[in-house]
Amino acid sequence: MKNRFIFLLTILLLITGCSKNEQIKIVTSEEKNLTIFFINDQHGQLDNFSKIKHIIDLEKQETNVLTVCSGDIFSGNPVVDNHPQKGFPMIDLMNRVGFDVSVLGNHEFDYGELILTDRMSQANFDWVCANVDMSNSSIPDPFEYKTLSVEDIKVTFLGLVETNGSDTQTIPSTHPWRVQNLSFERPESVITQYADIKSKEDSDVYIALTHLGFNTDSQIAEQYPYFDLIIGGHSHQEINTTINNIPIFQSGANLNNLGKIELTIKDKTVQEINYELIDLNAYSKYDADLKAIIDDYNDLPYLNEIIGFSHLYHYKSQVGCFYTDALKGAMNVDVTFQNTGGVRSTLNEGDITNREIFEISPFNNGTVIYEMTVAEIKNFLKGAGSGFYFSGINIEQNGNYIEIKDLNNNTIPDATILTIGTNDYIPAVYEDYFPANGKVQLLTAAETILSYLNNYNDQVNYPNCNHYFRYQ
């Protein structure tokens, strides 16, 4: 009888235990909702921040929100780039909107070490970048990754910046002299260190916040599928795609759009993603207080002063002709070169203002004059691997041979010494092809163009010009 009682008791306990287990299995965590707003490559554009704030403030009334930036905050607007505290207006507005985190883009380094130190310290949001070491500089090290919590949702952001600025150095696409105390690693050489961060941080969502360009983001999705999604920048594209089951987003450039990602999360897994690209130029509502601050920043009458006249709409290649002609005339040299990436804007038909010149040449690069033989110029053009706008000569390639001629189409002998004017970015990137010493000029490239318009020729008319050469 006793044995039977024990047997029945054992069966009862087993049944009770199974019932409890079954109850545990059917109890799961609730769904969580999160909206992530993002921008990338705003390049100093201010005007739409008041619209962004209006949109985000409304969303915060309904759900959990994070606001992030994929880099290139600066360089492209004289209101920001020529402010007494360079870059200050952008960080001020991002603080007022309520940004949470930003990755460092290549153009964050354009102003140099001291100014970047000030701007990073000014920010109320976090900075992330896993492939830079700033310990030998005054700049505070960014976080490699940062986990942010909104209510009970944990989101980890890993930051990465591109390093394609030089064939001889591992640096971003910025002026090499401005990152001399910093060291960078290729993104692909560090990313495997962060494969398990989601579990280590016990995060609900793991996001790569990158400034690498879409091609590299695609490679990361294929080769390093650690992330729930990638929010990218650098290539100025509108991206909404999925590669290897990893969604990749990018919102374009110049603050024309605001990306909106709606996530449904359950059991630390993203169950659903909805994406909307909001056209800010078509959006009519705005935060009035922030708009007043933006209007105050924009109230710079000298930028609207007329300094010349453009006889037609000039595409970038035509602007390159004007740009190099202006440098040649103002610097009084034989030849000028300009890197294509340094011509940032087209030129509209009609009156030319100071603002337009600063938009064409926003980087505050200095100017310098060298004496070089024709043979040295050929060596530079062959070795650079990039294309350049030029003025003062004609350049032809026949097979592997480069021929340099004067404007009357006469061949210039290799031993001939010419004076070369250029911005100081070019010899910094291609230092092996330039003499050790040049004559540093007082004016920046933009100031040199303004000097040309004011003192030499204020008429811009290049209907059929394309003075561009790249060695093939």
C-alpha positions as CSV (number, residue, x, y, z in Angstrom):
1,M,0.0,0.0,0.0
2,K,2.8,2.3,0.9
3,N,4.6,1.6,-2.4
4,R,1.4,2.3,-4.3
5,F,1.0,5.7,-2.5
6,I,4.5,6.6,-3.4
7,F,4.0,5.6,-7.0
8,L,0.8,7.7,-7.3
9,L,2.5,10.7,-5.7
10,T,5.4,10.5,-8.1
11,I,3.0,10.4,-11.1
12,L,1.1,13.4,-9.7
13,L,4.3,15.4,-9.3
14,L,5.4,14.6,-12.8
15,I,2.0,15.7,-14.2
16,T,2.2,18.9,-12.1
17,G,5.7,19.5,-13.4
18,C,4.7,19.0,-17.0
19,S,1.8,21.4,-16.5
20,K,4.2,24.1,-15.2
21,N,6.6,23.6,-18.1
22,E,3.8,23.8,-20.6
23,Q,2.7,27.1,-19.0
24,I,6.3,28.5,-19.2
25,K,6.5,27.6,-22.9
26,I,3.5,29.6,-23.8
27,V,4.5,32.7,-21.9
28,T,6.6,34.9,-24.2
29,S,7.7,38.5,-24.1
30,E,5.6,41.3,-25.5
31,E,6.3,43.0,-28.7
32,K,8.2,46.3,-28.5
33,N,8.0,49.1,-31.0
34,L,10.8,51.6,-31.8
35,T,11.1,54.3,-34.4
36,I,14.6,55.3,-35.6
37,F,15.0,58.5,-37.5
38,F,18.2,59.1,-39.4
39,I,20.1,61.5,-41.7
40,N,23.4,61.3,-43.4
41,D,25.7,63.5,-45.4
42,Q,24.0,66.8,-44.5
43,H,27.2,68.8,-45.3
44,G,26.3,71.9,-43.4
45,Q,22.7,72.3,-44.7
46,L,20.6,73.8,-42.0
47,D,17.2,74.8,-43.3
48,N,15.2,71.5,-42.9
49,F,16.2,70.9,-39.2
50,S,13.0,72.8,-38.1
51,K,10.9,70.3,-40.1
52,I,12.9,67.4,-38.7
53,K,12.2,68.6,-35.1
54,H,8.5,68.9,-35.9
55,I,8.3,65.3,-37.3
56,I,10.3,63.8,-34.4
57,D,8.4,65.6,-31.6
58,L,5.1,64.3,-33.0
59,E,6.4,60.8,-33.2
60,K,7.7,60.9,-29.6
61,Q,4.1,61.4,-28.5
62,E,3.2,58.0,-29.9
63,T,6.1,55.7,-29.5
64,N,9.8,55.1,-28.6
65,V,12.2,57.1,-30.7
66,L,15.9,57.3,-31.4
67,T,17.5,59.8,-33.7
68,V,20.9,59.1,-35.4
69,C,23.3,60.5,-37.9
70,S,25.5,58.5,-40.3
71,G,28.2,61.2,-40.7
72,D,29.4,64.1,-42.8
73,I,27.8,66.8,-40.7
74,F,30.2,69.5,-42.0
75,S,31.6,71.0,-45.2
76,G,29.3,72.4,-47.8
77,N,27.6,75.5,-46.5
78,P,29.5,78.8,-45.8
79,V,27.1,79.6,-43.0
80,V,28.5,76.6,-41.1
81,D,32.1,76.4,-42.6
82,N,32.9,80.1,-42.2
83,H,31.2,80.6,-38.8
84,P,33.5,82.1,-36.2
85,Q,33.3,78.7,-34.5
86,K,33.5,76.4,-37.5
87,G,30.7,73.9,-37.5
88,F,29.0,75.3,-34.4
89,P,25.5,75.8,-36.0
90,M,25.2,72.2,-37.1
91,I,25.9,70.7,-33.6
92,D,23.7,73.4,-32.0
93,L,20.8,72.4,-34.2
94,M,21.3,68.6,-33.8
95,N,21.4,69.2,-30.0
96,R,18.1,71.1,-30.2
97,V,16.5,68.4,-32.3
98,G,17.6,65.8,-29.8
99,F,20.0,63.5,-31.7
100,D,21.2,60.5,-29.7
101,V,24.3,59.3,-31.6
102,S,26.4,60.0,-34.7
103,V,29.2,58.2,-36.4
104,L,32.2,60.2,-37.5
105,G,32.2,60.8,-41.3
106,N,35.3,61.7,-43.3
107,H,34.4,65.4,-43.5
108,E,34.2,65.6,-39.7
109,F,38.0,65.9,-39.9
110,D,38.1,68.7,-42.4
111,Y,38.3,71.5,-39.9
112,G,41.3,70.0,-38.1
113,E,42.0,68.6,-34.7
114,L,41.3,71.5,-32.4
115,I,38.0,72.4,-34.0
116,L,36.8,68.8,-34.0
117,T,37.7,68.6,-30.3
118,D,35.4,71.6,-29.7
119,R,32.5,70.2,-31.8
120,M,32.6,66.8,-30.2
121,S,32.6,68.4,-26.8
122,Q,29.7,70.7,-27.8
123,A,27.5,67.7,-28.8
124,N,24.9,66.5,-26.3
125,F,24.8,63.2,-28.3
126,D,27.3,60.3,-28.4
127,W,29.9,59.7,-31.1
128,V,30.9,56.2,-32.3
129,C,33.7,55.0,-34.5
130,A,35.5,51.7,-33.9
131,N,38.3,52.1,-36.5
132,V,40.0,55.3,-35.3
133,D,42.5,55.9,-32.5
134,M,42.7,59.5,-31.2
135,S,44.8,58.9,-28.2
136,N,47.8,60.9,-29.6
137,S,45.6,63.9,-30.2
138,S,43.5,66.4,-28.2
139,I,40.3,64.9,-29.6
140,P,38.3,62.8,-27.1
141,D,38.1,59.2,-28.3
142,P,34.6,58.3,-29.6
143,F,32.9,55.1,-28.4
144,E,33.7,52.1,-30.5
145,Y,30.0,51.1,-30.0
146,K,27.3,52.5,-27.8
147,T,24.2,50.9,-26.3
148,L,21.2,53.2,-25.8
149,S,18.1,52.4,-23.9
150,V,14.6,53.7,-24.7
151,E,12.1,52.5,-22.1
152,D,13.0,48.8,-22.0
153,I,14.5,48.6,-25.5
154,K,18.3,48.3,-25.8
155,V,19.9,49.3,-29.1
156,T,23.6,49.0,-29.8
157,F,25.3,51.1,-32.5
158,L,28.7,50.2,-33.9
159,G,30.4,53.0,-35.7
160,L,32.7,52.7,-38.8
161,V,34.3,55.3,-41.1
162,E,35.8,54.8,-44.6
163,T,39.5,54.9,-45.0
164,N,40.0,55.5,-48.8
165,G,41.6,58.9,-48.6
166,S,45.0,58.0,-49.8
167,D,46.8,55.2,-51.7
168,T,49.8,55.4,-49.3
169,Q,48.0,56.0,-46.0
170,T,45.0,54.5,-44.2
171,I,43.0,57.7,-43.6
172,P,39.5,58.9,-44.5
173,S,38.9,61.1,-47.5
174,T,40.0,64.4,-45.9
175,H,43.0,66.6,-45.9
176,P,45.9,64.4,-44.7
177,W,47.6,67.2,-42.8
178,R,44.5,67.4,-40.6
179,V,44.6,63.8,-39.3
180,Q,48.3,63.5,-38.7
181,N,47.9,62.7,-35.0
182,L,45.2,60.1,-35.6
183,S,45.5,56.5,-36.7
184,F,42.9,54.6,-38.6
185,E,42.3,50.9,-39.4
186,R,40.4,49.4,-42.3
187,P,36.8,48.7,-41.3
188,E,37.1,45.1,-42.4
189,S,40.2,44.6,-40.1
190,V,38.3,45.5,-36.9
191,I,34.7,44.5,-37.5
192,T,35.2,40.8,-36.4
193,Q,36.1,42.0,-32.9
194,Y,32.4,43.1,-32.5
195,A,30.7,40.0,-33.7
196,D,29.2,39.1,-30.3
197,I,28.4,42.6,-29.0
198,K,24.6,42.1,-29.2
199,S,24.8,39.2,-26.8
200,K,27.4,40.8,-24.6
201,E,25.3,43.9,-24.3
202,D,22.1,41.9,-24.0
203,S,20.7,44.2,-26.7
204,D,17.4,43.9,-28.5
205,V,18.8,45.4,-31.7
206,Y,22.4,45.6,-33.1
207,I,22.9,48.3,-35.8
208,A,26.0,49.2,-37.9
209,L,26.0,53.0,-38.1
210,T,28.5,53.5,-40.9
211,H,30.0,56.1,-43.1
212,L,31.5,53.7,-45.7
213,G,29.3,54.0,-48.8
214,F,26.8,51.5,-50.1
215,N,29.3,49.2,-51.8
216,T,31.1,48.6,-48.5
217,D,27.9,48.3,-46.6
218,S,26.9,45.6,-49.0
219,Q,30.1,43.7,-48.4
220,I,29.7,43.9,-44.7
221,A,26.2,42.4,-45.0
222,E,27.6,39.6,-47.1
223,Q,30.7,38.8,-45.1
224,Y,29.9,40.0,-41.5
225,P,26.2,39.3,-40.9
226,Y,26.2,40.3,-37.3
227,F,23.8,43.1,-37.6
228,D,20.0,43.5,-37.5
229,L,20.3,46.4,-40.0
230,I,22.8,48.9,-41.4
231,I,22.3,52.6,-41.5
232,G,24.9,54.1,-43.8
233,G,26.2,57.2,-45.5
234,H,29.0,58.6,-47.7
235,S,27.8,57.6,-51.1
236,H,24.9,60.1,-51.1
237,Q,22.3,57.6,-52.2
238,E,18.7,56.8,-51.3
239,I,19.1,53.2,-50.3
240,N,16.4,50.8,-49.1
241,T,17.4,47.3,-49.8
242,T,18.2,43.9,-48.1
243,I,21.4,41.9,-48.6
244,N,21.9,38.6,-47.0
245,N,18.8,39.2,-44.9
246,I,20.2,42.5,-43.5
247,P,18.3,45.7,-44.4
248,I,20.5,48.6,-45.5
249,F,19.3,52.2,-45.5
250,Q,20.7,55.5,-46.6
251,S,18.7,58.8,-46.9
252,G,20.5,60.6,-49.7
253,A,22.3,63.8,-48.9
254,N,22.2,67.5,-48.0
255,L,19.3,67.2,-45.6
256,N,16.8,66.7,-48.4
257,N,15.3,63.7,-46.7
258,L,14.7,62.1,-43.3
259,G,14.8,58.3,-43.0
260,K,12.2,56.7,-40.7
261,I,12.6,53.1,-39.7
262,E,9.9,51.4,-37.7
263,L,10.9,48.3,-35.8
264,T,8.8,45.6,-34.1
265,I,10.9,43.6,-31.7
266,K,10.2,40.5,-29.8
267,D,12.5,38.1,-27.9
268,K,15.5,40.2,-28.9
269,T,14.7,39.6,-32.6
270,V,13.5,42.2,-35.1
271,Q,10.2,40.8,-36.3
272,E,9.1,43.5,-38.7
273,I,10.7,46.6,-40.4
274,N,8.8,49.4,-42.1
275,Y,10.7,52.1,-43.8
276,E,9.7,55.6,-45.1
277,L,11.9,58.2,-46.8
278,I,10.4,61.6,-45.9
279,D,10.9,64.3,-48.5
280,L,11.7,67.3,-46.3
281,N,11.4,69.8,-49.1
282,A,7.8,68.8,-49.7
283,Y,7.0,68.7,-46.0
284,S,5.3,72.0,-45.0
285,K,5.2,72.0,-41.2
286,Y,8.1,73.1,-38.9
287,D,9.1,74.0,-35.4
288,A,8.7,77.8,-35.3
289,D,11.3,78.4,-32.5
290,L,14.0,76.3,-34.3
291,K,13.2,78.0,-37.6
292,A,13.9,81.4,-36.0
293,I,17.3,80.2,-34.8
294,I,18.1,78.9,-38.3
295,D,17.0,82.2,-39.9
296,D,19.3,84.0,-37.6
297,Y,22.3,81.8,-38.6
298,N,21.4,82.4,-42.2
299,D,21.3,86.2,-41.8
300,L,24.7,86.9,-43.4
301,P,24.3,89.6,-46.1
302,Y,27.8,89.3,-47.4
303,L,27.1,85.8,-48.7
304,N,24.4,87.3,-51.0
305,E,26.6,90.0,-52.4
306,I,26.9,89.8,-56.2
307,I,30.5,89.4,-57.5
308,G,30.1,88.2,-61.1
309,F,27.9,86.9,-63.8
310,S,27.4,83.4,-65.2
311,H,26.3,83.3,-68.9
312,L,24.9,79.8,-68.7
313,Y,24.3,76.9,-66.3
314,H,27.7,75.4,-65.7
315,Y,28.0,71.7,-64.9
316,K,30.8,70.5,-62.6
317,S,33.2,69.8,-65.5
318,Q,32.6,73.4,-66.8
319,V,33.0,74.8,-63.3
320,G,36.3,72.9,-63.2
321,C,37.4,75.0,-66.2
322,F,36.4,78.2,-64.5
323,Y,37.9,77.1,-61.2
324,T,41.4,76.3,-62.6
325,D,41.3,79.5,-64.8
326,A,40.6,81.5,-61.8
327,L,43.4,80.0,-59.8
328,K,45.8,80.5,-62.7
329,G,44.8,84.2,-63.1
330,A,44.9,85.1,-59.5
331,M,48.0,83.1,-58.6
332,N,49.9,84.3,-61.7
333,V,51.2,80.8,-62.5
334,D,51.7,78.8,-65.7
335,V,49.5,75.8,-64.9
336,T,46.9,74.9,-62.3
337,F,45.4,71.6,-61.2
338,Q,42.2,70.9,-59.2
339,N,41.0,67.6,-57.9
340,T,37.5,66.8,-59.2
341,G,36.2,66.0,-55.7
342,G,37.0,69.5,-54.6
343,V,34.5,71.0,-57.0
344,R,31.3,70.5,-55.0
345,S,28.6,72.4,-56.8
346,T,27.4,73.5,-60.2
347,L,26.9,77.2,-61.1
348,N,23.6,78.6,-62.1
349,E,23.0,81.0,-64.9
350,G,22.8,84.7,-63.8
351,D,24.4,86.7,-61.0
352,I,27.1,85.0,-59.0
353,T,27.2,85.5,-55.2
354,N,29.9,84.9,-52.6
355,R,27.8,82.1,-51.3
356,E,28.0,80.2,-54.6
357,I,31.8,80.3,-54.6
358,F,32.0,79.0,-51.1
359,E,29.6,76.2,-52.0
360,I,31.8,75.3,-55.0
361,S,34.9,75.3,-52.9
362,P,33.8,74.6,-49.2
363,F,36.9,73.0,-47.7
364,N,39.0,76.0,-46.7
365,N,42.0,74.3,-48.4
366,G,45.0,76.6,-48.7
367,T,46.8,77.3,-52.0
368,V,50.5,76.7,-52.9
369,I,52.8,77.3,-55.8
370,Y,55.5,74.9,-56.9
371,E,58.2,74.9,-59.6
372,M,58.2,71.6,-61.5
373,T,59.6,70.3,-64.8
374,V,57.3,69.0,-67.4
375,A,58.7,65.5,-66.7
376,E,57.7,65.8,-63.1
377,I,54.2,66.9,-64.1
378,K,53.9,63.8,-66.3
379,N,55.1,61.6,-63.4
380,F,52.5,63.1,-61.2
381,L,49.7,62.6,-63.7
382,K,50.7,59.0,-64.3
383,G,51.2,58.1,-60.6
384,A,48.2,59.8,-59.1
385,G,45.6,57.4,-60.4
386,S,43.0,60.2,-60.3
387,G,41.6,62.7,-62.7
388,F,42.1,66.5,-62.5
389,Y,40.8,69.7,-64.0
390,F,43.6,71.8,-65.4
391,S,44.4,75.2,-67.0
392,G,47.3,76.7,-68.9
393,I,48.3,73.6,-71.0
394,N,46.9,70.9,-73.2
395,I,47.4,67.3,-72.2
396,E,47.2,64.3,-74.5
397,Q,47.8,60.6,-74.0
398,N,49.1,58.3,-76.7
399,G,49.4,54.8,-75.4
400,N,51.5,55.0,-72.3
401,Y,52.9,58.3,-73.3
402,I,51.7,61.7,-72.0
403,E,52.3,64.7,-74.2
404,I,52.0,68.2,-72.7
405,K,51.6,71.1,-75.1
406,D,51.2,74.9,-74.7
407,L,48.0,76.6,-75.6
408,N,49.2,77.0,-79.2
409,N,49.5,73.2,-79.3
410,N,53.3,73.2,-79.3
411,T,55.0,70.4,-77.4
412,I,56.7,71.6,-74.2
413,P,60.1,69.8,-73.6
414,D,60.4,67.6,-70.5
415,A,63.1,69.8,-69.1
416,T,61.1,73.0,-69.1
417,I,60.3,74.3,-65.7
418,L,56.7,75.6,-65.1
419,T,55.1,77.2,-62.1
420,I,52.2,75.1,-60.8
421,G,49.4,76.5,-58.7
422,T,47.1,74.2,-56.7
423,N,45.2,73.7,-53.5
424,D,47.3,72.2,-50.7
425,Y,45.1,69.1,-50.6
426,I,46.6,67.7,-53.8
427,P,50.3,67.8,-52.7
428,A,49.3,66.4,-49.3
429,V,47.7,63.4,-50.8
430,Y,50.2,62.9,-53.6
431,E,53.3,64.1,-51.7
432,D,55.7,61.7,-53.5
433,Y,55.2,63.6,-56.8
434,F,55.7,67.2,-55.5
435,P,58.8,69.1,-54.4
436,A,59.4,69.2,-50.7
437,N,58.9,72.9,-50.5
438,G,56.4,75.2,-52.2
439,K,55.4,78.8,-51.8
440,V,52.4,78.8,-49.5
441,Q,49.9,81.5,-50.4
442,L,47.8,83.7,-48.0
443,L,44.4,82.9,-49.6
444,T,42.3,79.7,-49.5
445,A,41.1,78.3,-52.8
446,A,37.7,79.9,-52.4
447,E,39.2,83.2,-51.5
448,T,41.5,83.0,-54.5
449,I,38.5,82.5,-56.8
450,L,36.8,85.5,-55.2
451,S,39.9,87.5,-55.8
452,Y,39.9,86.6,-59.4
453,L,36.3,87.6,-59.9
454,N,36.8,90.9,-58.0
455,N,40.1,91.9,-59.7
456,Y,40.5,90.1,-63.0
457,N,37.3,88.9,-64.7
458,D,33.8,88.7,-63.3
459,Q,32.3,87.0,-66.4
460,V,32.0,83.2,-66.4
461,N,31.3,81.6,-69.7
462,Y,32.5,78.1,-70.5
463,P,29.9,76.6,-72.9
464,N,32.1,73.8,-74.4
465,C,34.9,73.4,-72.0
466,N,36.1,70.1,-70.4
467,H,39.7,70.5,-69.4
468,Y,40.0,67.2,-67.6
469,F,42.7,64.5,-67.7
470,R,43.0,61.1,-66.1
471,Y,45.8,58.8,-67.1
472,Q,44.4,55.5,-68.4
